[in-house]
Amino acid sequence: MNDDRKKAAIDTWYKLLREPDAGMDCEEHYDKLLKAADDMEGAGLIDNAEWRELVREARGAFSPEIEGVGRGLLGR
């Protein structure tokens, strides 16, 4: 595994976590983070434990927002 590629990919993931693309809503941002983590694991840059950690971090950053997705305003 190329450590430089891994570091660059993880740095990019954390940058996306902190700075979402313009016009991206919360759900799109969360989905993009999960896809990026999936892509890193699929490319062999991270292992399953590292993937789970990224998913936990994304979930933690968005848990109040994603818990209400699909439940409407009354579900909050």
One Martini backbone bead per residue (centre of mass of N, CA, C, O) as a GRO file, in nm:
protein
   76
    1MET     BB    1   0.098   0.035   0.021
    2ASN     BB    2   0.049   0.376  -0.026
    3ASP     BB    3   0.099   0.618   0.205
    4ASP     BB    4   0.053   0.876   0.037
    5ARG     BB    5  -0.227   0.801  -0.074
    6LYS     BB    6  -0.364   0.760   0.196
    7LYS     BB    7  -0.316   1.040   0.317
    8ALA     BB    8  -0.455   1.200   0.090
    9ALA     BB    9  -0.735   1.067   0.115
   10ILE     BB   10  -0.786   1.137   0.414
   11ASP     BB   11  -0.748   1.440   0.391
   12THR     BB   12  -0.982   1.477   0.191
   13TRP     BB   13  -1.204   1.370   0.374
   14TYR     BB   14  -1.168   1.584   0.603
   15LYS     BB   15  -1.218   1.826   0.426
   16LEU     BB   16  -1.507   1.748   0.352
   17LEU     BB   17  -1.615   1.747   0.639
   18ARG     BB   18  -1.547   2.062   0.686
   19GLU     BB   19  -1.593   2.122   0.348
   20PRO     BB   20  -1.844   2.148   0.172
   21ASP     BB   21  -1.997   2.166  -0.098
   22ALA     BB   22  -2.158   2.377  -0.273
   23GLY     BB   23  -2.504   2.320  -0.217
   24MET     BB   24  -2.486   2.104  -0.003
   25ASP     BB   25  -2.651   1.894   0.171
   26CYS     BB   26  -2.646   1.690   0.435
   27GLU     BB   27  -2.708   1.423   0.286
   28GLU     BB   28  -2.499   1.458   0.059
   29HIS     BB   29  -2.253   1.482   0.238
   30TYR     BB   30  -2.275   1.208   0.377
   31ASP     BB   31  -2.276   1.034   0.118
   32LYS     BB   32  -1.995   1.131   0.018
   33LEU     BB   33  -1.835   1.023   0.258
   34LEU     BB   34  -1.913   0.725   0.226
   35LYS     BB   35  -1.808   0.689  -0.063
   36ALA     BB   36  -1.514   0.763  -0.004
   37ALA     BB   37  -1.469   0.531   0.193
   38ASP     BB   38  -1.538   0.304  -0.003
   39ASP     BB   39  -1.320   0.375  -0.214
   40MET     BB   40  -1.075   0.334  -0.027
   41GLU     BB   41  -1.132   0.039   0.036
   42GLY     BB   42  -1.150  -0.067  -0.260
   43ALA     BB   43  -0.839   0.037  -0.315
   44GLY     BB   44  -0.668  -0.035  -0.040
   45LEU     BB   45  -0.609   0.218   0.160
   46ILE     BB   46  -0.812   0.082   0.359
   47ASP     BB   47  -0.949  -0.071   0.614
   48ASN     BB   48  -1.220  -0.172   0.789
   49ALA     BB   49  -1.154  -0.015   1.049
   50GLU     BB   50  -1.114   0.260   0.908
   51TRP     BB   51  -1.389   0.274   0.780
   52ARG     BB   52  -1.554   0.269   1.045
   53GLU     BB   53  -1.436   0.533   1.156
   54LEU     BB   54  -1.540   0.720   0.933
   55VAL     BB   55  -1.838   0.652   0.972
   56ARG     BB   56  -1.852   0.747   1.265
   57GLU     BB   57  -1.773   1.039   1.210
   58ALA     BB   58  -2.002   1.106   1.021
   59ARG     BB   59  -2.232   1.033   1.212
   60GLY     BB   60  -2.147   1.232   1.439
   61ALA     BB   61  -2.171   1.495   1.259
   62PHE     BB   62  -2.494   1.403   1.157
   63SER     BB   63  -2.703   1.280   1.357
   64PRO     BB   64  -2.920   1.504   1.394
   65GLU     BB   65  -2.990   1.520   1.086
   66ILE     BB   66  -3.031   1.206   0.998
   67GLU     BB   67  -3.259   1.119   1.194
   68GLY     BB   68  -3.485   1.308   1.032
   69VAL     BB   69  -3.477   1.161   0.781
   70GLY     BB   70  -3.806   1.097   0.659
   71ARG     BB   71  -3.991   1.232   0.914
   72GLY     BB   72  -4.006   1.510   0.927
   73LEU     BB   73  -4.091   1.758   1.147
   74LEU     BB   74  -4.241   1.567   1.360
   75GLY     BB   75  -3.980   1.369   1.413
   76ARG     BB   76  -3.807   1.579   1.607
   0.00000   0.00000   0.00000
